[in-house]
Amino acid sequence: MRGAGRRIGAAILAVVAMLGLGGCSTRAAEWTDQTYAIAGGSPTGVYYDYGGRIGAALSDALDVTVQVEQTAGSLDNLRRVGSGQALLGFAQADAAADAVMGTGAFDQPLPVVAVARLYDEYLHVVVRGESDIDSIADLAGSTISLGARDSGVNVIATRVLDAAGVGIDTIQDPQLGLSDSISAMRSGEIDGFFWVGGLPTPGIEELASNQPVRLLPIERTWVTAINERYANAYRTADLPVGTYGLTQSAPTMAVPNYLVTASSTPDAVVRDILVTLFDARQEMAAEVPAAALLDRRQAVFTSPVELHPGAVDFYRGMRE
């Protein structure tokens, strides 16, 4: 009877654990009751959608408050994370490399490290379907948004135009984020815009479903030239058939996207973030397809941005 009683008691404890009646006992002690921010991006981009799902997953799993914030993009995100305004942020590899080295748009190195390589982002150069613009060279003399100020889009747009031999001063650039670029395209205020994001980017997908658009090709030689001059963060890629209604693939360039945090973030907090991120990735992928691309074997490749020590321990544990 005593043995049976012990077995019943153990079963009850197991049920309690499964129901989460232990409260937030599995949460690291370093978490506080403050509201934590995830530096996202445009509300019509993948960053914002993905950040919202990550925030909801962390809030539910850890009984904390984590919210995504609208930002200008990678540069803005890196500055927010580096200054402690945000716990997490999304950043393109090229912008993150500049941030940790204190080059480009950054006057000094930021105390930012990587939590994971998430997925690759693709350069989109979007023009109206009826436009006479067929190549990057045709952008001269047009009104083209090169991305919002402090965005990673602006970094790449500037580098591509330079590689293609198109002077920035030949373009009227209203410096719009994705949402405003889409609105301006609909109203005919701009001829096109640059964007760097996951596939599909929700705002562009919606735009393409309502009016014909085309995506300009990016030459392979330009990607090589940009890599030779900068952080070697880019690769040649193709926008696949069917994306945004494309009837044939469009050559472009891709750049990895990282989830970053401050170097001062406690190891245990980073571990909690990664446990939740990997546990919830399939559920998140139902709403944000890019979430399905998170892979533990690829997540560690964040050079030249160092992995947070807590992330290093987490990935080592996954291999054991």
C-alpha positions in Angstrom: 0.0 0.0 0.0 2.8 2.4 0.9 4.4 1.7 -2.6 1.0 2.4 -4.3 0.7 5.6 -2.3 4.1 6.8 -3.4 3.3 6.0 -7.0 0.0 8.0 -6.7 1.9 10.9 -5.1 4.4 10.9 -7.9 1.7 10.8 -10.5 0.0 13.8 -8.9 3.3 15.8 -8.8 3.8 15.0 -12.5 0.3 16.3 -13.4 1.0 19.4 -11.4 4.2 20.0 -13.3 2.4 19.4 -16.6 -0.3 21.9 -15.8 2.3 24.5 -14.9 1.0 24.8 -11.3 4.5 25.5 -10.2 4.0 29.1 -11.5 7.1 30.5 -13.1 9.5 28.3 -11.2 11.3 27.3 -14.4 12.0 31.0 -15.3 15.4 32.3 -14.5 15.6 34.5 -11.4 17.2 37.3 -13.4 13.9 38.2 -15.1 12.1 41.1 -13.5 8.5 42.5 -13.6 9.5 45.2 -16.1 8.1 45.3 -19.6 10.7 44.0 -22.0 10.9 45.3 -25.6 11.8 43.6 -28.9 13.1 46.0 -31.5 11.1 45.0 -34.6 10.7 47.2 -37.7 7.9 48.2 -40.0 4.5 46.9 -39.0 4.1 45.5 -42.5 7.5 43.6 -42.4 8.6 40.2 -41.2 10.6 41.6 -38.3 7.5 43.1 -36.7 5.4 39.9 -37.2 8.1 37.6 -36.0 8.9 39.9 -33.0 5.3 39.9 -32.0 5.1 36.1 -32.0 8.4 35.8 -30.1 7.1 38.3 -27.5 3.8 36.5 -27.1 5.6 33.1 -26.7 8.0 34.5 -24.1 5.2 36.2 -22.2 3.1 33.0 -22.1 6.0 30.6 -21.3 7.8 32.7 -18.7 5.0 34.8 -17.2 6.8 38.0 -18.2 5.7 41.0 -20.4 7.5 41.1 -23.7 6.3 43.4 -26.5 7.5 44.2 -30.0 8.1 47.8 -30.9 7.9 49.5 -34.3 11.3 50.8 -35.4 13.1 52.1 -38.4 15.0 48.8 -38.9 18.4 47.2 -38.3 20.4 50.3 -37.4 17.7 51.6 -35.1 17.3 48.1 -33.6 21.0 47.7 -32.9 21.2 51.1 -31.2 18.2 50.3 -29.0 19.7 46.9 -28.0 23.1 48.4 -27.4 21.7 51.2 -25.2 19.5 48.8 -23.2 16.2 50.2 -24.6 15.3 46.7 -26.0 16.1 43.2 -24.7 16.1 41.8 -28.2 16.3 43.1 -31.8 16.5 41.9 -35.4 19.4 43.0 -37.5 20.9 42.2 -40.8 24.4 40.7 -40.7 26.0 43.6 -42.5 24.6 46.2 -40.2 25.4 44.1 -37.1 29.0 43.7 -38.3 29.3 47.5 -38.6 27.8 47.9 -35.2 30.3 45.6 -33.4 33.2 47.0 -35.2 32.2 50.7 -34.9 32.3 51.4 -38.6 29.8 52.6 -41.2 26.9 54.3 -39.5 28.3 53.6 -36.0 30.9 56.0 -34.5 32.0 53.4 -31.9 31.4 49.7 -31.3 28.2 48.7 -29.7 28.0 46.1 -26.9 25.8 43.8 -29.0 26.1 40.0 -29.4 24.0 37.4 -31.3 21.4 35.1 -29.9 20.8 33.2 -33.2 21.0 33.4 -36.9 17.3 33.2 -37.9 16.9 33.3 -41.6 18.1 35.0 -44.8 16.6 38.2 -46.0 16.2 39.1 -49.6 16.7 42.4 -51.4 13.6 43.6 -53.2 13.7 46.4 -55.7 10.0 46.9 -56.4 8.6 49.0 -59.3 5.1 49.3 -60.8 4.2 46.7 -63.4 3.6 49.3 -66.1 6.8 51.2 -65.4 9.5 51.7 -68.0 12.1 50.9 -65.4 13.7 47.6 -66.3 17.0 47.7 -64.5 18.9 49.4 -61.6 20.5 51.7 -64.2 17.0 53.0 -65.1 16.5 54.3 -61.6 18.5 57.4 -62.3 16.1 60.4 -62.6 13.3 58.5 -60.7 11.7 58.9 -57.3 12.8 55.8 -55.4 12.7 55.2 -51.7 16.0 53.8 -50.5 14.6 52.8 -47.2 14.0 54.7 -43.9 16.8 56.5 -42.2 18.6 54.2 -39.8 17.4 51.1 -41.6 19.5 48.2 -42.9 17.6 48.7 -46.2 19.3 52.0 -46.7 22.7 50.4 -46.1 22.2 47.8 -48.8 20.5 50.2 -51.3 23.4 52.5 -51.1 25.9 49.7 -51.7 24.0 48.2 -54.6 23.6 51.6 -56.4 27.3 52.2 -55.9 28.2 48.8 -57.4 25.8 49.4 -60.3 27.4 52.8 -61.0 24.2 54.7 -60.3 24.8 58.0 -58.3 22.6 58.5 -55.3 22.3 62.1 -56.2 20.5 61.1 -59.5 17.6 59.7 -57.4 14.9 61.5 -55.5 14.8 59.6 -52.2 11.9 60.3 -49.8 13.5 57.9 -47.2 10.3 56.0 -46.5 9.9 52.8 -44.5 8.1 49.8 -45.9 4.5 50.9 -44.9 4.9 54.4 -46.3 6.7 53.1 -49.4 3.7 50.8 -50.2 1.2 53.6 -49.6 3.3 55.9 -51.9 3.4 53.3 -54.6 -0.4 52.9 -54.4 -0.9 56.6 -54.8 1.7 57.0 -57.5 4.0 59.3 -55.5 7.0 57.2 -56.0 8.3 55.0 -58.9 9.6 52.2 -56.7 11.4 51.3 -53.5 14.1 49.1 -52.0 13.3 46.6 -49.3 15.2 43.9 -47.5 13.1 41.2 -45.8 12.0 37.6 -45.5 9.9 35.8 -48.0 7.2 36.6 -48.4 7.1 40.1 -46.9 3.5 40.6 -45.9 3.1 44.2 -47.1 4.7 43.5 -50.5 2.6 40.4 -50.9 -0.6 42.4 -50.2 0.6 45.2 -52.6 1.3 42.6 -55.4 -2.2 41.1 -54.9 -3.8 44.4 -55.6 -1.7 45.9 -58.4 1.0 44.6 -60.8 4.5 45.0 -59.6 7.9 43.9 -60.9 11.2 43.2 -59.1 14.4 44.4 -60.7 17.3 41.9 -61.2 20.5 42.3 -59.2 23.6 41.2 -61.1 25.9 38.6 -59.6 29.0 40.7 -60.2 27.6 43.5 -58.0 27.3 41.1 -55.1 30.9 40.0 -55.5 32.1 43.7 -55.6 30.1 44.6 -52.5 31.5 41.6 -50.6 35.0 42.5 -51.6 34.5 46.0 -50.2 32.5 45.3 -47.1 31.8 42.6 -44.6 31.4 39.7 -47.0 27.9 39.3 -45.6 26.0 38.8 -48.8 25.3 35.9 -51.2 23.7 35.6 -54.6 20.1 34.4 -54.5 16.8 34.2 -56.4 13.3 35.3 -55.6 11.5 32.1 -56.5 8.7 31.7 -59.0 5.3 32.4 -57.5 6.6 34.9 -54.9 4.5 38.0 -55.3 3.1 36.5 -58.5 6.5 36.2 -60.3 6.3 34.0 -63.4 10.0 33.5 -63.4 12.7 33.7 -60.7 14.4 37.0 -60.2 18.1 37.2 -59.4 18.9 39.2 -56.2 21.1 39.1 -53.2 20.5 37.8 -49.7 21.9 38.6 -46.2 21.5 36.6 -43.0 19.4 38.0 -40.3 20.3 37.8 -36.6 18.4 38.0 -33.3 20.7 40.2 -31.1 20.9 41.2 -27.5 23.2 43.2 -25.3 26.4 41.6 -24.1 25.3 42.3 -20.5 22.1 40.2 -20.8 22.3 37.4 -18.2 23.2 34.0 -19.5 20.1 32.4 -17.9 17.8 34.9 -19.6 19.3 34.1 -23.0 18.8 30.4 -22.4 15.2 31.0 -21.5 14.7 33.0 -24.7 16.3 30.2 -26.9 14.4 27.4 -25.2 11.1 29.2 -25.8 12.1 30.2 -29.4 12.9 26.7 -30.4 9.9 25.2 -28.6 7.5 27.6 -30.2 9.0 27.8 -33.7 6.5 25.5 -35.5 3.5 27.3 -33.9 5.0 30.7 -34.9 5.7 29.4 -38.4 2.0 28.9 -39.0 1.7 32.7 -39.0 5.3 33.8 -39.9 6.8 31.3 -42.4 10.3 32.7 -41.8 10.1 31.2 -38.3 10.3 27.7 -39.8 13.8 28.4 -41.1 15.3 28.6 -37.6 17.8 25.7 -37.4 20.0 24.8 -34.5 22.9 23.8 -36.8 22.8 27.1 -38.7 21.8 29.3 -35.8 25.4 29.4 -34.5 26.9 31.0 -37.6 26.8 34.7 -36.7 30.4 35.8 -37.6 31.7 38.4 -37.2 29.1 39.0 -34.4 30.0 36.9 -31.4 27.4 34.6 -29.9 26.3 35.4 -26.4 27.9 33.0 -23.8 24.4 31.9 -22.8 23.6 31.0 -26.4 26.9 29.1 -26.7 26.0 27.0 -23.7 22.5 26.4 -25.0 23.7 25.2 -28.4 26.3 23.0 -26.9 23.6 21.4 -24.7 21.5 20.7 -27.8 24.3 18.6 -29.3 24.8 16.5 -26.1 
